[in-house]
């Protein structure tokens, strides 16, 4: 059940960085407005009687506990009373149980030093399963974890929290974010995660979604037991939509574990629902980011057995949805082909984040709305990341055809903007020339406008493959927009990264270079890339596992990219006043640039065509 993601462990510093600037506070009306129909008035009265409310207090809660452990067991009993009372007749298919997890170590997938929550409401049903690790191996002896949590609860003492110090609320959000990240990853159809902080007197609700986190003020649940009851009833609902789960993705269940089910796509134009059978219970790609796009990719097949790919992602409302770009390139050879799509802005309560978040009352609270997008495309071969099982010829051919596809994409009016090893697929099997390498993922694609200046703080792409010029000029007004030369450079960095990632590469200098290229600091990443392009790369510098022919190809591409970068930088100068005319002149040589790069790869193939003629190195310097 391995989902194909590279194993990595994340510390709290990474989570805090993800949430930086993305934490907002609601007013007290938000929790009170949720789940209005979760408990009928008749059940509400019955639950209150069972909770032993006397003199405006839930008497089963210690009034003045000295330790957190004094609270956990009483709160578990109270929450279980609410869960049982709200549900009525037992449903053996979709069960809910409050579990004391204080001191337990729940199965984690990515968060290092994870402090498990104190209480978990455990569920069964299509979206839940018994705990396991990321590779699908069951967790011995564990029956509760992030794979089957409807919500998690952190218990605190009142003296440890308040609403007067903003940093306290932020820290509580950051701590709960670790559990939320695990739930998002271990329950891949999660739309949002709602968690609770509970003290001897108060309750705080925290919501995590792909825009960030929202937390409520502390609410006295002794004075407002209805709020407590409705929240717990809603967070343990047997209606999975109320829990923030996407029910268009559902699984079959065998002995408490997920088995491949179906993904439904609703077409907003035809109003038809199409069902695709999963080929694996896990997505083969699941990004572990907390509040970015939350990309999920699934292997599926249609009713005729054709292998397809379903991609889910949350897209900023100012970005052009991927399906619009894909619709324009239907029939373009070497570019991912669209089958059907679903646009969350067209229907559904959970299609846009703003639909399940209250409006922010403070202008200081930043919020970026996003919409859910699902595209179904043709399924190709493995990503370039799987190069270890490929021959040199297959790698060279895949790069050649992907670059040729990039030119065709550009000719159709679209610039990719996110070239990386993960976005180049092998054609698979006996793919013919032109389809040996497939370009995918138009999430960050734009209509190409070479001479305009983009938003200064927007630099799209995958860090280790971003062009050094975009990285070094990030945030500088007046820089040229992202252009095809930046993408050609990204192809080079993808190749170089592959070259130095070979197994048994013990070159400390090369490993340090790759670490610097991936740096979160754009100036470090860009500066080290520029230094590498300015070096005189020789065949002997390429790891010996690659053939001399392959090494010569890398060296020649390095020389070309370095020359073009320097030519472009000469035009730009210090960015205070650069010539549009000279930049247009450089970019008017687009087809010559592509022809030259493609000829480098073509000549490196084991049996190049007889009498192959290579274009001379294109340059426009004599015209500047």
C-alpha positions in Angstrom: 0.0 0.0 0.0 3.0 2.3 -0.3 1.8 5.6 -1.7 5.1 6.3 -3.4 6.0 9.3 -1.4 9.6 9.8 -0.3 9.9 9.1 3.4 10.6 12.2 5.5 10.1 13.2 9.1 9.0 16.7 9.9 9.7 18.6 13.1 7.5 21.2 14.8 9.6 24.0 13.3 8.4 23.0 9.8 4.8 23.0 11.0 5.1 26.4 12.6 6.6 27.8 9.4 3.7 26.4 7.4 1.2 28.2 9.8 3.1 31.4 9.9 0.7 34.2 9.0 -2.1 31.7 8.6 -3.6 31.5 12.0 -6.9 33.5 12.6 -9.2 33.9 15.6 -12.9 33.7 15.4 -15.5 35.2 17.8 -17.6 33.0 20.2 -20.5 32.8 17.7 -18.7 30.4 15.4 -18.6 27.3 17.6 -22.2 28.0 18.7 -23.3 28.2 15.1 -22.0 24.7 14.2 -24.0 21.5 14.1 -27.4 23.1 14.9 -29.2 19.9 14.1 -26.7 17.4 15.6 -28.9 16.8 18.7 -32.7 17.0 18.9 -34.2 19.0 21.7 -35.5 15.7 23.3 -32.0 14.2 23.2 -30.5 17.4 24.5 -32.6 17.2 27.6 -31.8 13.6 28.1 -28.0 14.1 27.8 -28.1 17.0 30.2 -29.7 14.9 32.8 -27.0 12.2 32.3 -24.2 14.8 32.7 -25.2 15.6 36.3 -25.5 19.4 35.8 -26.1 20.9 39.2 -26.0 24.7 40.0 -24.6 25.5 36.6 -21.8 23.0 36.7 -21.0 19.6 35.4 -20.3 18.1 38.7 -18.3 15.1 37.3 -15.6 17.5 36.3 -13.1 18.2 39.1 -13.5 21.8 40.2 -9.8 22.5 41.1 -7.6 19.8 39.6 -3.9 20.0 40.3 -2.8 17.9 37.3 -4.0 17.3 33.8 -4.3 13.6 34.5 -7.0 14.4 37.1 -9.2 15.6 34.2 -8.7 13.0 31.5 -10.8 10.1 32.8 -13.8 12.3 33.9 -13.8 14.1 30.5 -13.7 10.8 28.7 -16.8 9.6 30.5 -18.6 12.9 29.8 -17.7 12.9 26.1 -18.8 9.3 25.8 -22.1 10.1 27.5 -22.7 12.8 24.9 -21.6 10.6 22.0 -23.9 7.7 23.0 -26.8 10.0 23.8 -26.6 11.9 20.5 -26.4 8.7 18.4 -29.3 6.8 19.9 -29.6 3.4 18.4 -26.3 1.7 17.7 -25.0 1.6 14.1 -22.6 -1.4 13.8 -21.2 -0.1 10.5 -20.4 3.4 11.6 -19.4 3.3 15.3 -18.0 6.1 17.5 -16.1 5.6 20.7 -14.3 8.0 23.0 -10.9 6.6 23.9 -8.4 7.7 26.6 -5.1 8.0 24.7 -3.3 10.0 27.5 0.3 8.8 27.4 -0.1 6.6 24.4 2.1 6.8 21.3 -0.2 6.8 18.3 1.2 5.7 14.9 2.8 8.7 13.2 3.7 8.9 9.5 5.7 12.2 9.2 5.7 14.3 12.4 8.8 13.8 14.5 8.5 13.8 18.3 4.8 13.8 18.0 3.0 14.2 21.4 -0.2 12.2 20.9 -3.5 13.8 21.9 -5.1 13.0 25.3 -8.4 11.9 24.0 -9.5 10.5 20.6 -13.0 9.9 19.2 -12.5 6.7 17.2 -14.7 5.9 14.2 -15.4 3.0 11.9 -16.8 3.3 8.4 -15.6 3.8 4.8 -13.1 6.6 5.6 -11.5 4.9 8.7 -9.3 1.9 9.3 -7.2 0.4 12.0 -3.8 2.0 12.5 -0.9 1.2 10.2 2.3 2.8 9.0 2.7 4.7 5.7 3.8 1.5 3.9 0.6 -0.3 5.0 2.1 -2.4 7.7 -0.4 -2.8 10.6 0.5 -1.4 14.0 0.6 -4.3 16.4 -1.8 -4.0 19.3 -3.1 -0.6 18.3 -6.8 -0.1 17.7 -6.9 3.7 17.7 -4.8 6.2 15.8 -4.9 9.0 13.3 -6.3 6.6 10.6 -9.6 6.3 12.5 -9.9 9.5 14.5 -12.9 11.6 13.9 -11.4 14.3 16.1 -8.7 14.7 18.8 -8.8 16.5 22.2 -6.0 18.1 24.2 -6.6 18.4 27.9 -5.2 21.4 29.8 -5.6 23.2 33.1 -7.3 26.6 33.1 -4.3 28.2 34.6 -2.3 27.2 31.5 -4.4 29.0 29.0 -6.3 32.3 28.5 -7.5 34.6 25.8 -5.5 37.6 26.9 -2.2 36.5 25.5 -2.4 35.9 21.8 0.8 33.7 21.9 -1.0 31.1 24.1 -3.7 30.6 21.5 -1.1 30.4 18.7 0.9 27.8 20.6 -2.2 25.7 21.2 -2.9 25.8 17.5 0.7 24.9 16.6 0.6 21.9 19.0 -2.7 20.6 17.6 -1.4 21.1 14.1 0.8 18.1 14.5 -2.2 15.8 15.0 -4.1 17.6 12.2 -1.2 17.0 9.7 -1.2 13.3 10.5 -5.0 13.1 10.1 -4.9 14.8 6.7 -2.2 12.4 5.6 -3.7 9.2 7.1 -7.2 10.1 6.0 -6.6 11.3 2.4 -10.2 12.4 1.8 -10.1 14.9 4.6 -11.3 18.4 3.7 -10.9 19.9 7.1 -9.9 18.8 10.6 -11.6 20.2 13.8 -9.9 19.6 17.1 -10.6 20.7 20.7 -8.8 22.1 23.7 -10.7 21.2 27.0 -10.0 22.4 30.5 -11.9 22.0 33.7 -14.1 25.0 32.7 -13.5 25.8 29.1 -13.5 24.5 25.6 -11.7 25.9 22.5 -12.4 24.8 18.9 -9.6 24.7 16.3 -10.2 24.2 12.6 -7.4 23.3 10.2 -7.9 23.5 6.4 -5.8 24.2 3.3 -5.9 27.9 4.1 -4.4 27.6 7.6 -6.0 27.5 11.0 -8.9 29.2 12.8 -9.4 29.0 16.6 -12.2 30.1 18.8 -12.0 32.0 22.1 -12.4 29.9 25.3 -16.1 29.0 26.0 -17.3 28.2 29.5 -19.1 24.9 28.9 -20.6 24.8 32.3 -22.5 27.9 31.5 -23.1 26.8 27.9 -23.5 23.0 28.0 -25.5 23.1 24.7 -22.4 24.3 22.9 -20.4 21.4 24.3 -23.0 18.8 23.5 -23.5 20.0 19.9 -19.8 20.2 19.2 -19.1 16.7 20.6 -22.1 15.3 18.7 -21.0 17.0 15.5 -17.4 15.9 15.8 -18.5 12.3 16.4 -21.2 12.4 13.7 -21.8 9.2 11.7 -22.5 11.5 8.7 -18.9 11.7 7.3 -19.5 15.1 5.5 -20.0 16.7 8.9 -16.6 15.4 10.0 -15.0 17.2 7.0 -14.6 14.0 4.9 -15.0 13.9 1.1 -17.6 11.2 0.5 -17.0 11.2 -3.2 -14.0 9.0 -2.2 -15.0 5.9 -0.4 -13.4 2.5 0.3 -14.6 -1.0 0.9 -13.6 -2.4 4.3 -12.1 -5.8 5.0 -11.3 -6.8 8.6 -11.2 -3.2 9.7 -8.8 -2.1 6.9 -9.4 -0.2 3.7 -9.6 -1.9 0.4 -9.8 -0.2 -3.0 -13.1 1.5 -3.6 -14.4 4.2 -5.9 -13.9 7.9 -6.7 -16.8 9.8 -8.1 -16.5 12.8 -10.4 -19.4 15.1 -10.9 -19.3 17.1 -14.2 -20.7 20.6 -13.7 -21.7 20.9 -17.3 -23.3 17.5 -18.1 -24.4 17.0 -14.5 -23.3 13.4 -14.8 -21.6 11.4 -12.1 -18.8 9.1 -13.3 -17.3 6.4 -11.0 -13.7 5.2 -11.2 -12.4 2.1 -9.5 -9.3 2.6 -7.3 -6.4 0.4 -8.3 -4.9 0.9 -4.8 -6.5 1.9 -1.5 -3.9 4.7 -1.1 -3.1 7.6 -3.4 0.2 7.1 -5.0 1.1 10.7 -4.2 -0.1 12.5 -1.1 1.7 15.8 -0.2 2.2 16.2 3.5 1.9 19.9 3.5 -0.7 21.2 6.0 -2.1 24.2 4.4 -0.9 24.4 0.8 -2.7 22.5 -2.0 -3.0 19.1 -0.3 -2.4 17.4 -3.6 -3.5 13.8 -3.9 -3.1 11.5 -6.9 -4.8 8.2 -7.4 -4.4 5.3 -9.8 -7.9 4.4 -11.1 -9.5 2.6 -14.0 -12.8 3.3 -15.8 -15.6 0.9 -16.5 -13.7 -0.3 -19.7 -10.5 -1.0 -17.8 -8.5 2.0 -19.1 -5.9 3.2 -16.6 -6.4 6.8 -15.5 -5.2 9.2 -12.9 -7.3 11.3 -10.5 -5.7 14.4 -9.1 -7.2 16.4 -6.2 -5.9 19.8 -5.1 -7.0 23.0 -3.5 -6.3 26.0 -5.7 -6.0 29.7 -4.8 -9.0 31.6 -6.2 -6.8 33.9 -8.2 -5.1 31.1 -10.0 -6.3 29.6 -13.2 -7.6 26.1 -12.5 -5.5 23.3 -14.1 -8.4 21.9 -16.1 -8.7 25.2 -18.1 -5.1 24.8 -19.2 -5.5 21.1 -19.9 -8.6 21.8 -21.9 -6.6 24.0 -24.2 -3.9 21.4 -24.9 -6.0 18.4 -25.7 -4.2 16.7 -28.6 -0.8 18.4 -27.9 1.7 15.5 -28.1 3.7 14.8 -25.0 1.5 16.8 -22.6 -0.9 15.2 -20.1 -4.3 14.7 -21.6 -7.5 15.6 -19.8 -10.4 13.1 -19.6 -12.9 14.9 -17.3 -12.7 17.4 -14.4 -14.7 18.7 -11.4 -14.6 22.3 -10.3 -15.5 22.9 -6.7 -16.6 26.5 -7.3 -19.6 25.2 -9.2 -21.4 23.3 -6.5 -21.2 21.9 -3.1 -20.9 23.2 0.5 -17.3 22.0 0.7 -16.2 23.2 -2.7 -14.6 26.4 -1.4 -12.9 27.0 2.0 -14.9 30.2 2.5 -18.1 28.1 2.6 -17.0 26.3 5.9 -15.2 29.2 7.6 -16.8 32.2 9.2 -15.9 35.6 7.9 -12.8 37.1 9.7 -13.9 40.0 11.8 -10.4 41.6 12.0 -8.7 43.1 9.0 -5.4 41.8 10.4 -6.5 38.2 9.9 -5.2 37.1 6.5 -7.3 34.5 4.6 -6.8 33.1 1.1 -9.8 31.3 -0.2 -9.2 28.2 -2.2 -11.4 25.9 -4.3 -11.3 22.2 -4.7 -10.3 20.9 -8.1 -10.3 17.4 -9.4 -9.0 16.3 -12.8 -9.0 12.9 -14.4 -6.2 12.4 -17.0 -4.6 9.6 -19.0 -2.2 7.5 -16.8 1.3 7.3 -18.1 4.5 5.6 -16.7 6.5 6.3 -13.6 7.8 9.8 -12.7 11.4 10.6 -13.5 12.1 10.0 -9.8 12.0 6.3 -10.6 15.0 6.6 -12.9 17.0 4.0 -10.9 15.1 1.2 -12.8 15.7 2.9 -16.2 18.4 2.8 -18.7 20.4 5.8 -19.8 18.7 5.7 -23.2 15.2 5.8 -21.5 16.2 8.8 -19.4 17.7 10.7 -22.3 14.6 10.0 -24.5 12.2 11.0 -21.7 14.0 14.3 -21.3 14.1 14.9 -25.0 10.4 14.3 -25.5 9.4 16.3 -22.4 11.3 19.3 -23.6 9.8 19.0 -27.1 6.4 18.8 -25.4 7.2 21.9 -23.4 7.9 23.8 -26.7 4.5 22.6 -28.1 2.8 23.7 -24.9 4.5 27.1 -25.3 3.4 27.4 -28.9 -0.2 26.8 -27.7 0.1 29.8 -25.4 0.9 28.2 -22.1 4.1 28.3 -20.0 4.5 25.4 -17.5 6.5 27.2 -14.7 7.0 24.0 -12.5 9.5 21.7 -14.2 10.8 19.1 -11.8 11.6 15.3 -11.8 8.1 14.7 -10.4 6.4 16.5 -13.3 8.2 14.5 -16.1 6.8 11.0 -16.6 8.2 8.1 -18.5 5.9 7.2 -21.4 5.8 3.6 -20.3 6.2 0.4 -22.2 7.1 0.8 -25.9 6.1 4.4 -26.1 7.0 5.9 -29.5 9.2 8.9 -30.1 7.3 12.0 -28.8 5.6 10.1 -26.0 8.7 8.7 -24.2 8.6 11.5 -21.8 5.3 13.2 -20.7 5.0 16.6 -19.2 2.3 16.8 -16.4 1.0 19.1 -13.7 -0.2 22.5 -15.0 -1.1 23.8 -11.6 1.3 26.7 -11.8 1.1 27.2 -15.6 0.4 30.7 -16.9 -0.3 32.4 -20.2 3.1 33.3 -21.4 3.9 37.0 -21.1 7.6 37.4 -21.4 8.1 41.0 -20.9 5.9 41.8 -17.9 6.9 41.9 -14.3 5.1 39.4 -12.0 4.1 40.0 -8.4 7.4 40.5 -6.7 6.9 37.9 -4.0 5.6 35.2 -6.3 8.2 32.7 -7.6 6.5 29.5 -8.7 8.1 26.1 -9.1 9.8 23.3 -7.2 12.8 24.7 -5.3 15.6 22.5 -6.4 14.6 23.0 -10.0 13.8 26.8 -10.0 16.0 29.0 -12.1 18.7 30.8 -10.3 17.7 34.1 -11.7 14.1 33.9 -10.4 15.4 32.9 -7.0 18.1 35.6 -6.8 15.7 38.3 -8.0 12.8 37.2 -5.8 11.0 40.3 -4.4 12.7 42.8 -6.7 10.4 45.0 -8.6 11.2 45.3 -12.2 12.5 41.8 -12.8 11.3 40.1 -16.0 8.5 37.6 -15.8 9.0 33.9 -15.7 9.8 32.8 -19.2 10.7 29.7 -21.2 14.4 30.2 -20.6 13.7 29.8 -16.9 11.9 26.5 -17.6 14.7 25.3 -19.9 17.0 26.0 -17.0 14.7 24.0 -14.7 15.0 21.0 -17.1 18.8 21.3 -16.6 18.5 21.3 -12.8 16.2 18.3 -12.9 18.8 16.5 -14.9 21.7 17.6 -12.7 19.8 16.5 -9.6 19.2 13.1 -11.1 22.9 12.9 -12.1 24.1 13.5 -8.5 21.4 11.5 -6.8 22.7 8.2 -8.2 23.0 5.3 -5.7 26.3 5.0 -3.8 27.2 8.6 -4.5 29.4 9.4 -1.5 30.7 12.7 -2.9 30.3 15.1 0.1 30.7 18.1 -2.1 27.9 17.0 -4.5 25.6 16.2 -1.6 26.3 19.6 -0.1 25.5 21.3 -3.4 22.1 19.5 -3.7 21.3 20.5 -0.1 22.1 24.1 -0.9 20.0 24.0 -4.1 17.0 22.9 -2.0 17.5 25.6 0.6 14.5 27.4 1.8 16.5 30.6 1.5 16.1 31.7 -2.1 19.3 33.7 -2.1 21.3 30.6 -1.0 19.7 28.4 -3.5 20.0 30.9 -6.3 23.5 31.9 -5.4 24.8 28.3 -5.3 23.2 27.5 -8.7 24.7 30.6 -10.3 28.1 29.6 -8.9 27.7 26.1 -10.4 26.7 27.5 -13.8 29.8 29.8 -13.7 32.1 26.9 -13.1 33.9 24.9 -15.8 32.1 21.6 -15.6 34.1 18.7 -17.0 33.2 15.1 -17.9 35.4 13.9 -15.1 33.1 15.8 -12.6 30.2 13.5 -13.4 29.8 10.4 -11.2 31.3 7.4 -12.9 28.1 5.4 -12.8 27.1 7.4 -15.9 28.7 6.6 -19.3 31.1 9.1 -20.9 28.5 9.7 -23.6 25.9 10.7 -21.0 28.5 12.8 -19.1 29.4 14.7 -22.3 25.7 15.5 -22.8 25.4 16.9 -19.3 28.5 19.1 -19.8 27.3 20.4 -23.1 23.9 21.3 -21.6 25.6 23.0 -18.7 27.6 25.1 -21.1 24.5 26.1 -23.1 22.4 27.0 -20.1 25.3 29.0 -18.6 25.7 31.0 -21.8 22.0 31.8 -22.1 21.8 32.8 -18.4 24.7 35.1 -18.8 23.2 36.6 -21.9 19.9 37.2 -20.2 21.6 38.7 -17.2 23.6 41.1 -19.4 20.3 42.4 -20.8 18.8 42.8 -17.3 21.7 44.5 -15.7 20.8 45.7 -12.2 17.1 45.5 -13.0 16.7 49.3 -12.6 16.4 49.9 -16.4 16.6 47.1 -18.9 15.7 46.9 -22.5 12.5 45.2 -23.5 13.7 45.3 -27.1 16.8 43.3 -26.3 14.9 40.8 -24.2 12.4 40.3 -27.1 15.4 39.8 -29.4 16.7 37.1 -27.2 13.4 35.4 -26.9 12.7 35.6 -30.6 15.3 32.9 -30.9 13.0 30.5 -29.0 12.9 27.8 -31.7 16.7 27.9 -32.1 17.1 27.5 -28.4 14.8 24.5 -28.3 16.4 23.0 -31.4 19.8 23.2 -29.9 18.8 21.7 -26.6 16.9 18.9 -28.3 19.9 18.1 -30.5 22.1 17.7 -27.4 19.8 15.0 -26.1 19.3 13.4 -29.5 23.0 13.1 -30.1 23.4 11.4 -26.7 21.1 8.6 -27.6 23.0 5.3 -28.2 22.1 5.2 -31.9 21.7 8.8 -33.2 20.4 9.3 -36.7 23.0 9.1 -39.4 24.3 12.5 -40.6 22.5 14.3 -37.8 23.2 18.0 -38.1 23.2 20.2 -35.0 22.2 23.8 -34.9 25.0 26.1 -34.1 24.9 27.6 -30.6 22.2 30.3 -30.8 23.2 33.7 -29.6 21.9 37.3 -30.0 24.8 39.0 -28.3 26.0 40.6 -31.5 22.7 42.4 -31.7 22.8 43.9 -28.2 
